[in-house]
Amino acid sequence: MEKYKESIQNNSQVEMIHISRDRDKSAALDWAKQESFPWPTYLPGDTPDDIWNLKATFVPFYCLVDRDGNKLAEGSAACFKKIKELSGN
Protein backbone atom coordinates (compact mmCIF):
# COMPACT_ATOMS: atom_id res chain seq x y z
CA MET A 1 0.00 0.00 0.00
CA GLU A 2 2.92 2.33 0.73
CA LYS A 3 4.27 2.01 -2.84
CA TYR A 4 0.78 2.64 -4.20
CA LYS A 5 0.40 5.80 -2.12
CA GLU A 6 3.87 7.00 -3.11
CA SER A 7 3.76 6.25 -6.85
CA ILE A 8 0.17 5.90 -8.01
CA GLN A 9 -2.43 7.43 -5.71
CA ASN A 10 -1.93 11.02 -6.91
CA ASN A 11 -0.56 10.16 -10.36
CA SER A 12 -3.18 10.91 -13.01
CA GLN A 13 -1.18 8.96 -15.61
CA VAL A 14 -1.43 5.61 -13.79
CA GLU A 15 -4.36 3.55 -12.58
CA MET A 16 -4.00 0.42 -10.48
CA ILE A 17 -6.59 -2.34 -10.67
CA HIS A 18 -6.95 -5.67 -8.90
CA ILE A 19 -7.77 -8.60 -11.15
CA SER A 20 -8.95 -11.49 -9.01
CA ARG A 21 -8.68 -15.10 -10.10
CA ASP A 22 -11.48 -15.89 -7.66
CA ARG A 23 -14.62 -17.38 -9.17
CA ASP A 24 -16.82 -16.04 -6.37
CA LYS A 25 -17.35 -12.34 -7.03
CA SER A 26 -18.72 -11.51 -3.61
CA ALA A 27 -15.81 -13.30 -1.86
CA ALA A 28 -13.30 -11.40 -4.01
CA LEU A 29 -14.98 -8.06 -3.36
CA ASP A 30 -15.30 -8.78 0.36
CA TRP A 31 -11.59 -9.62 0.56
CA ALA A 32 -10.60 -6.46 -1.36
CA LYS A 33 -12.76 -4.40 1.00
CA GLN A 34 -11.24 -6.10 4.04
CA GLU A 35 -7.76 -5.26 2.70
CA SER A 36 -8.91 -1.64 2.15
CA PHE A 37 -7.95 -1.63 -1.53
CA PRO A 38 -8.74 1.83 -2.92
CA TRP A 39 -8.59 0.54 -6.51
CA PRO A 40 -11.29 -1.38 -8.42
CA THR A 41 -11.49 -5.19 -8.35
CA TYR A 42 -12.28 -7.15 -11.51
CA LEU A 43 -13.02 -10.84 -12.07
CA PRO A 44 -13.03 -13.06 -15.16
CA GLY A 45 -15.71 -11.72 -17.48
CA ASP A 46 -15.33 -8.15 -16.20
CA THR A 47 -12.25 -7.39 -18.32
CA PRO A 48 -11.28 -7.84 -21.96
CA ASP A 49 -10.20 -11.42 -22.70
CA ASP A 50 -6.70 -10.32 -23.68
CA ILE A 51 -5.94 -9.22 -20.10
CA TRP A 52 -5.91 -12.92 -19.16
CA ASN A 53 -3.12 -13.55 -21.69
CA LEU A 54 -0.65 -11.93 -19.28
CA LYS A 55 -0.06 -15.40 -17.81
CA ALA A 56 0.06 -14.68 -14.11
CA THR A 57 1.72 -17.67 -12.47
CA PHE A 58 1.76 -16.42 -8.89
CA VAL A 59 -0.08 -14.07 -6.55
CA PRO A 60 0.32 -11.20 -6.31
CA PHE A 61 1.31 -10.66 -9.93
CA TYR A 62 2.24 -7.15 -10.99
CA CYS A 63 2.12 -6.19 -14.64
CA LEU A 64 2.23 -2.66 -16.02
CA VAL A 65 0.39 -2.20 -19.31
CA ASP A 66 -0.30 0.88 -21.36
CA ARG A 67 -3.76 1.98 -22.43
CA ASP A 68 -3.48 -0.25 -25.52
CA GLY A 69 -2.70 -3.35 -23.45
CA ASN A 70 1.02 -3.49 -24.30
CA LYS A 71 3.12 -4.91 -21.47
CA LEU A 72 5.62 -2.34 -20.18
CA ALA A 73 6.96 -4.15 -17.10
CA GLU A 74 6.40 -7.26 -15.02
CA GLY A 75 7.04 -7.78 -11.31
CA SER A 76 6.54 -5.34 -8.47
CA ALA A 77 9.99 -3.71 -8.55
CA ALA A 78 10.05 -3.39 -12.34
CA CYS A 79 6.53 -1.94 -12.47
CA PHE A 80 7.15 0.71 -9.83
CA LYS A 81 10.51 1.59 -11.41
CA LYS A 82 8.85 2.02 -14.82
CA ILE A 83 6.05 4.13 -13.30
CA LYS A 84 8.70 6.39 -11.79
CA GLU A 85 10.52 6.66 -15.14
CA LEU A 86 7.34 7.43 -17.07
CA SER A 87 6.28 10.01 -14.50
CA GLY A 88 9.58 11.85 -14.83
CA ASN A 89 10.56 11.31 -11.19
DSSP file (Angstrom, degrees, kcal/mol; ACC not computed):
  #  RESIDUE AA STRUCTURE BP1 BP2  ACC     N-H-->O    O-->H-N    N-H-->O    O-->H-N    TCO  KAPPA ALPHA  PHI   PSI    X-CA   Y-CA   Z-CA
    1    1 A M     >        0   0    0      0, 0.0     4,-2.7     0, 0.0     5,-0.2   0.000 360.0 360.0 360.0 -34.1    0.0    0.0    0.0
    2    2 A E  H  >  +     0   0    0      1,-0.2     4,-2.2     2,-0.2     5,-0.2   0.916 360.0  47.8 -62.8 -43.4    2.9    2.3    0.7
    3    3 A K  H  > S+     0   0    0      2,-0.2     4,-2.8     1,-0.2     5,-0.4   0.895 111.3  52.1 -64.1 -39.1    4.3    2.0   -2.8
    4    4 A Y  H  >>S+     0   0    0      1,-0.2     4,-2.7     2,-0.2     5,-2.5   0.953 111.3  45.9 -59.7 -50.1    0.8    2.6   -4.2
    5    5 A K  H  <5S+     0   0    0     -4,-2.7     5,-0.4     1,-0.2    -2,-0.2   0.873 117.5  44.7 -62.0 -37.5    0.4    5.8   -2.1
    6    6 A E  H  <5S+     0   0    0     -4,-2.2    -1,-0.2    -5,-0.2    -2,-0.2   0.885 129.3  19.5 -74.1 -40.6    3.9    7.0   -3.1
    7    7 A S  H  <5S+     0   0    0     -4,-2.8    -3,-0.2    -5,-0.2    -2,-0.2   0.698 133.5  19.2-107.7 -23.2    3.8    6.3   -6.8
    8    8 A I  T ><5S+     0   0    0     -4,-2.7     3,-2.3    -5,-0.4     6,-0.2   0.767  95.2  80.0-122.2 -39.8    0.2    5.9   -8.0
    9    9 A Q  T 3 <S+     0   0    0     -5,-2.5    -4,-0.1     1,-0.3    -3,-0.1   0.832 112.0  24.6 -48.6 -45.7   -2.4    7.4   -5.7
   10   10 A N  T 3  S+     0   0    0     -5,-0.4     2,-0.8    -4,-0.1    -1,-0.3   0.137  97.6 107.1-107.4  19.2   -1.9   11.0   -6.9
   11   11 A N    X   -     0   0    0     -3,-2.3     3,-1.5     3,-0.2    -4,-0.0  -0.866  49.9-166.8-102.2 107.0   -0.6   10.2  -10.4
   12   12 A S  T 3  S+     0   0    0     -2,-0.8    -1,-0.1     1,-0.3    -4,-0.0   0.593  84.8  62.5 -70.5  -9.3   -3.2   10.9  -13.0
   13   13 A Q  T 3  S+     0   0    0      1,-0.1     2,-0.4    70,-0.1    -1,-0.3   0.548 101.3  55.9 -91.0  -8.1   -1.2    9.0  -15.6
   14   14 A V    <   -     0   0    0     -3,-1.5     2,-0.4    -6,-0.2    -3,-0.2  -0.972  57.1-173.2-130.9 138.4   -1.4    5.6  -13.8
   15   15 A E        -     0   0    0     -2,-0.4     2,-0.4     2,-0.0    -6,-0.1  -0.999  12.7-151.3-128.5 132.5   -4.4    3.5  -12.6
   16   16 A M        -     0   0    0     -2,-0.4     2,-0.3    48,-0.0    48,-0.0  -0.848  16.6-179.0-101.5 137.3   -4.0    0.4  -10.5
   17   17 A I        -     0   0    0     -2,-0.4     2,-0.6    22,-0.2    24,-0.2  -0.937  23.4-133.1-130.3 156.9   -6.6   -2.3  -10.7
   18   18 A H  E     -a   41   0A   0     22,-2.9    24,-3.3    -2,-0.3     2,-0.7  -0.953  15.8-165.1-109.1 120.6   -7.0   -5.7   -8.9
   19   19 A I  E     -a   42   0A   0     -2,-0.6     2,-0.3    22,-0.2    24,-0.2  -0.921  13.6-155.1-108.0 110.2   -7.8   -8.6  -11.1
   20   20 A S        -     0   0    0     22,-3.2     8,-0.0    -2,-0.7     9,-0.0  -0.609  19.3-157.3 -87.5 141.5   -8.9  -11.5   -9.0
   21   21 A R        +     0   0    0     -2,-0.3    -1,-0.1    22,-0.1    22,-0.1   0.433  60.3 119.9 -89.7  -1.8   -8.7  -15.1  -10.1
   22   22 A D        -     0   0    0      1,-0.1    -2,-0.1     2,-0.1     3,-0.0  -0.327  56.6-153.6 -63.9 142.4  -11.5  -15.9   -7.7
   23   23 A R  S    S+     0   0    0      1,-0.1     2,-0.8    20,-0.1    -1,-0.1   0.607  80.2  77.1 -91.2 -14.0  -14.6  -17.4   -9.2
   24   24 A D     >  -     0   0    0      1,-0.2     4,-2.3     2,-0.0     5,-0.2  -0.848  65.1-166.0-101.5 103.7  -16.8  -16.0   -6.4
   25   25 A K  H  > S+     0   0    0     -2,-0.8     4,-2.7     1,-0.2     5,-0.2   0.893  86.5  49.8 -59.0 -44.1  -17.3  -12.3   -7.0
   26   26 A S  H  > S+     0   0    0      1,-0.2     4,-2.5     2,-0.2    -1,-0.2   0.882 110.8  50.2 -67.1 -35.8  -18.7  -11.5   -3.6
   27   27 A A  H  > S+     0   0    0      2,-0.2     4,-2.3     1,-0.2    -1,-0.2   0.913 112.3  48.0 -65.3 -42.0  -15.8  -13.3   -1.9
   28   28 A A  H  X S+     0   0    0     -4,-2.3     4,-2.4     2,-0.2    -2,-0.2   0.923 114.4  45.3 -64.1 -44.7  -13.3  -11.4   -4.0
   29   29 A L  H  X S+     0   0    0     -4,-2.7     4,-2.2     2,-0.2    -2,-0.2   0.886 112.2  51.8 -68.0 -38.5  -15.0   -8.1   -3.4
   30   30 A D  H  X S+     0   0    0     -4,-2.5     4,-2.5    -5,-0.2    -2,-0.2   0.916 111.1  48.0 -62.4 -42.8  -15.3   -8.8    0.4
   31   31 A W  H  X S+     0   0    0     -4,-2.3     4,-2.2     2,-0.2    -2,-0.2   0.925 111.0  50.0 -64.4 -44.5  -11.6   -9.6    0.6
   32   32 A A  H  <>S+     0   0    0     -4,-2.4     5,-2.4     1,-0.2     4,-0.3   0.891 112.4  48.1 -61.2 -39.1  -10.6   -6.5   -1.4
   33   33 A K  H ><5S+     0   0    0     -4,-2.2     3,-1.3     1,-0.2    -1,-0.2   0.917 109.5  52.2 -66.5 -43.1  -12.8   -4.4    1.0
   34   34 A Q  H 3<5S+     0   0    0     -4,-2.5    -2,-0.2     1,-0.3    -1,-0.2   0.865 110.2  48.9 -60.3 -36.7  -11.2   -6.1    4.0
   35   35 A E  T 3<5S-     0   0    0     -4,-2.2    -1,-0.3    -5,-0.1    -2,-0.2   0.495 112.2-124.9 -80.9  -4.1   -7.8   -5.3    2.7
   36   36 A S  T < 5 -     0   0    0     -3,-1.3    -3,-0.2    -4,-0.3    -2,-0.1   0.846  39.6-178.8  62.2  37.7   -8.9   -1.6    2.1
   37   37 A F      < -     0   0    0     -5,-2.4    -1,-0.2     1,-0.2     4,-0.1  -0.543  17.6-163.0 -66.7 124.8   -7.9   -1.6   -1.5
   38   38 A P        +     0   0    0      0, 0.0    -1,-0.2     0, 0.0    -5,-0.0   0.521  67.2  79.6 -85.7  -4.5   -8.7    1.8   -2.9
   39   39 A W  S    S-     0   0    0      1,-0.1   -22,-0.2    -7,-0.1    -2,-0.0  -0.616  92.2 -89.7-101.1 161.4   -8.6    0.5   -6.5
   40   40 A P        -     0   0    0      0, 0.0   -22,-2.9     0, 0.0     2,-0.4  -0.329  33.0-139.0 -70.9 151.5  -11.3   -1.4   -8.4
   41   41 A T  E     -a   18   0A   0    -24,-0.2     2,-0.3    -4,-0.1   -22,-0.2  -0.939  19.5-172.0-111.7 131.7  -11.5   -5.2   -8.4
   42   42 A Y  E     -a   19   0A   0    -24,-3.3   -22,-3.2    -2,-0.4     3,-0.0  -0.898   4.3-163.4-122.1 152.6  -12.3   -7.2  -11.5
   43   43 A L    >>  -     0   0    0     -2,-0.3     3,-2.8   -24,-0.2     4,-0.5  -0.798  46.4 -62.8-124.3 168.4  -13.0  -10.8  -12.1
   44   44 A P  T 34 S+     0   0    0      0, 0.0    -1,-0.1     0, 0.0     5,-0.1  -0.279 127.6  28.9 -51.1 134.9  -13.0  -13.1  -15.2
   45   45 A G  T 34 S+     0   0    0      2,-0.3     4,-0.1     3,-0.1    -3,-0.0   0.133 104.5  80.5  96.5 -19.4  -15.7  -11.7  -17.5
   46   46 A D  T <4 S+     0   0    0     -3,-2.8     3,-0.0     2,-0.1     0, 0.0   0.673  92.6  48.0 -88.2 -19.3  -15.3   -8.2  -16.2
   47   47 A T  S  < S-     0   0    0     -4,-0.5    -2,-0.3     1,-0.1     5,-0.1  -0.739 100.9 -79.5-120.3 163.8  -12.3   -7.4  -18.3
   48   48 A P    >   -     0   0    0      0, 0.0     3,-1.7     0, 0.0     4,-0.4  -0.341  44.3-118.0 -59.5 145.9  -11.3   -7.8  -22.0
   49   49 A D  G >  S+     0   0    0      1,-0.3     3,-1.5     2,-0.2     4,-0.3   0.820 109.6  66.5 -56.2 -33.7  -10.2  -11.4  -22.7
   50   50 A D  G >  S+     0   0    0      1,-0.3     3,-1.3     2,-0.2    -1,-0.3   0.724  85.5  70.4 -66.6 -19.3   -6.7  -10.3  -23.7
   51   51 A I  G X  S+     0   0    0     -3,-1.7     3,-1.1     1,-0.3    -1,-0.3   0.815  93.2  58.4 -64.5 -27.7   -5.9   -9.2  -20.1
   52   52 A W  G X  S+     0   0    0     -3,-1.5     3,-1.0    -4,-0.4    -1,-0.3   0.600  87.9  75.5 -78.1 -10.6   -5.9  -12.9  -19.2
   53   53 A N  G <   +     0   0    0     -3,-1.3    -1,-0.2    -4,-0.3    -2,-0.2   0.435  68.4  90.3 -78.3   1.6   -3.1  -13.5  -21.7
   54   54 A L  G <  S-     0   0    0     -3,-1.1    -1,-0.2    -4,-0.1    -2,-0.1   0.624  89.3-138.3 -73.9 -11.8   -0.6  -11.9  -19.3
   55   55 A K    <   -     0   0    0     -3,-1.0     2,-0.3     1,-0.2    -2,-0.1   0.926  18.6-162.1  58.5  55.8   -0.1  -15.4  -17.8
   56   56 A A        +     0   0    0     -4,-0.2    -1,-0.2     1,-0.2     3,-0.1  -0.545  14.0 177.3 -66.2 126.0    0.1  -14.7  -14.1
   57   57 A T        +     0   0    0     -2,-0.3     2,-0.3     1,-0.1    -1,-0.2   0.411  62.1  26.3-112.7  -1.2    1.7  -17.7  -12.5
   58   58 A F  S    S-     0   0    0      0, 0.0    -1,-0.1     0, 0.0     0, 0.0  -0.961  86.8 -83.0-153.7 167.6    1.8  -16.4   -8.9
   59   59 A V  S    S+     0   0    0     -2,-0.3     2,-0.1     1,-0.2     3,-0.0  -0.992 106.8  30.9-127.5 132.3   -0.1  -14.1   -6.5
   60   60 A P  S    S-     0   0    0      0, 0.0     2,-0.5     0, 0.0    -1,-0.2   0.570  80.6-178.3 -79.1 150.1    0.3  -11.2   -6.3
   61   61 A F        -     0   0    0     -2,-0.1     2,-0.5    14,-0.1    -5,-0.1  -0.967   9.1-159.7-115.6 120.9    1.3  -10.7   -9.9
   62   62 A Y        +     0   0    0     -2,-0.5    13,-3.0     2,-0.0     2,-0.4  -0.881  17.3 165.7-104.3 130.3    2.2   -7.1  -11.0
   63   63 A C  E     -B   74   0B   0     -2,-0.5     2,-0.6    11,-0.2    11,-0.2  -0.967  23.1-150.4-144.5 126.4    2.1   -6.2  -14.6
   64   64 A L  E     +B   73   0B   0      9,-2.6     8,-3.8    -2,-0.4     9,-1.4  -0.866  22.8 175.1 -99.1 122.5    2.2   -2.7  -16.0
   65   65 A V  E     -B   71   0B   0     -2,-0.6     6,-0.2     6,-0.3     2,-0.1  -0.907  25.5-124.5-123.7 153.7    0.4   -2.2  -19.3
   66   66 A D    >   -     0   0    0      4,-2.1     3,-2.4    -2,-0.3   -52,-0.0  -0.308  44.7 -86.7 -86.5 179.6   -0.3    0.9  -21.4
   67   67 A R  T 3  S+     0   0    0      1,-0.3    -1,-0.1     2,-0.1    -2,-0.0   0.696 129.6  54.6 -63.0 -17.2   -3.8    2.0  -22.4
   68   68 A D  T 3  S-     0   0    0      2,-0.1    -1,-0.3     0, 0.0     0, 0.0   0.403 121.1-105.6 -94.7   1.9   -3.5   -0.2  -25.5
   69   69 A G    <   +     0   0    0     -3,-2.4     2,-0.3     1,-0.3    -2,-0.1   0.540  69.2 148.4  88.3   7.4   -2.7   -3.3  -23.5
   70   70 A N        -     0   0    0      1,-0.1    -4,-2.1     2,-0.0     2,-0.3  -0.613  51.9-117.8 -77.1 131.6    1.0   -3.5  -24.3
   71   71 A K  E     +B   65   0B   0     -2,-0.3    -6,-0.3    -6,-0.2     3,-0.1  -0.546  36.8 171.5 -72.6 126.5    3.1   -4.9  -21.5
   72   72 A L  E     -     0   0B   0     -8,-3.8     2,-0.3     1,-0.4    -7,-0.2   0.708  64.8  -6.0-104.5 -30.6    5.6   -2.3  -20.2
   73   73 A A  E     -B   64   0B   0     -9,-1.4    -9,-2.6     8,-0.0    -1,-0.4  -0.983  55.4-150.8-162.2 156.3    7.0   -4.1  -17.1
   74   74 A E  E     +B   63   0B   0     -2,-0.3     4,-0.3   -11,-0.2   -11,-0.2  -1.000  60.1  37.1-137.1 138.1    6.4   -7.3  -15.0
   75   75 A G  S  > S-     0   0    0    -13,-3.0     4,-2.7    -2,-0.4     5,-0.2   0.101  87.9 -89.0  97.5 146.1    7.0   -7.8  -11.3
   76   76 A S  H  > S+     0   0    0      1,-0.2     4,-2.5     2,-0.2     5,-0.3   0.925 123.6  44.3 -55.0 -54.2    6.5   -5.3   -8.5
   77   77 A A  H  > S+     0   0    0      1,-0.2     4,-2.1     2,-0.2    -1,-0.2   0.918 115.9  47.3 -61.1 -44.8   10.0   -3.7   -8.5
   78   78 A A  H  > S+     0   0    0     -4,-0.3     4,-2.4     2,-0.2    -1,-0.2   0.889 112.4  50.1 -65.1 -39.6   10.1   -3.4  -12.3
   79   79 A C  H  X S+     0   0    0     -4,-2.7     4,-2.5     2,-0.2    -2,-0.2   0.944 112.9  44.3 -65.2 -48.3    6.5   -1.9  -12.5
   80   80 A F  H  X S+     0   0    0     -4,-2.5     4,-1.9    -5,-0.2    -1,-0.2   0.849 113.4  52.1 -68.2 -31.9    7.1    0.7   -9.8
   81   81 A K  H  X S+     0   0    0     -4,-2.1     4,-2.3    -5,-0.3    -1,-0.2   0.927 111.3  46.9 -65.1 -44.9   10.5    1.6  -11.4
   82   82 A K  H  X S+     0   0    0     -4,-2.4     4,-2.9     2,-0.2     5,-0.2   0.886 109.6  53.7 -65.9 -39.1    8.8    2.0  -14.8
   83   83 A I  H  X S+     0   0    0     -4,-2.5     4,-1.7     1,-0.2    -1,-0.2   0.921 109.6  48.9 -59.5 -43.4    6.1    4.1  -13.3
   84   84 A K  H  <>S+     0   0    0     -4,-1.9     5,-2.3     2,-0.2     4,-0.5   0.921 112.4  47.9 -62.5 -44.5    8.7    6.4  -11.8
   85   85 A E  H ><5S+     0   0    0     -4,-2.3     3,-1.2     1,-0.2    -2,-0.2   0.935 113.1  47.2 -60.9 -48.0   10.5    6.7  -15.1
   86   86 A L  H 3<5S+     0   0    0     -4,-2.9    -1,-0.2     1,-0.3    -2,-0.2   0.772 109.8  53.9 -67.9 -25.7    7.3    7.4  -17.1
   87   87 A S  T 3<5S-     0   0    0     -4,-1.7    -1,-0.3    -5,-0.2    -2,-0.2   0.516 112.7-118.6 -86.2  -5.3    6.3   10.0  -14.5
   88   88 A G  T < 5       0   0    0     -3,-1.2    -3,-0.2    -4,-0.5    -2,-0.1   0.726 360.0 360.0  76.4  21.4    9.6   11.8  -14.8
   89   89 A N      <       0   0    0     -5,-2.3    -4,-0.2    -6,-0.2    -5,-0.1   0.414 360.0 360.0-101.8 360.0   10.6   11.3  -11.2
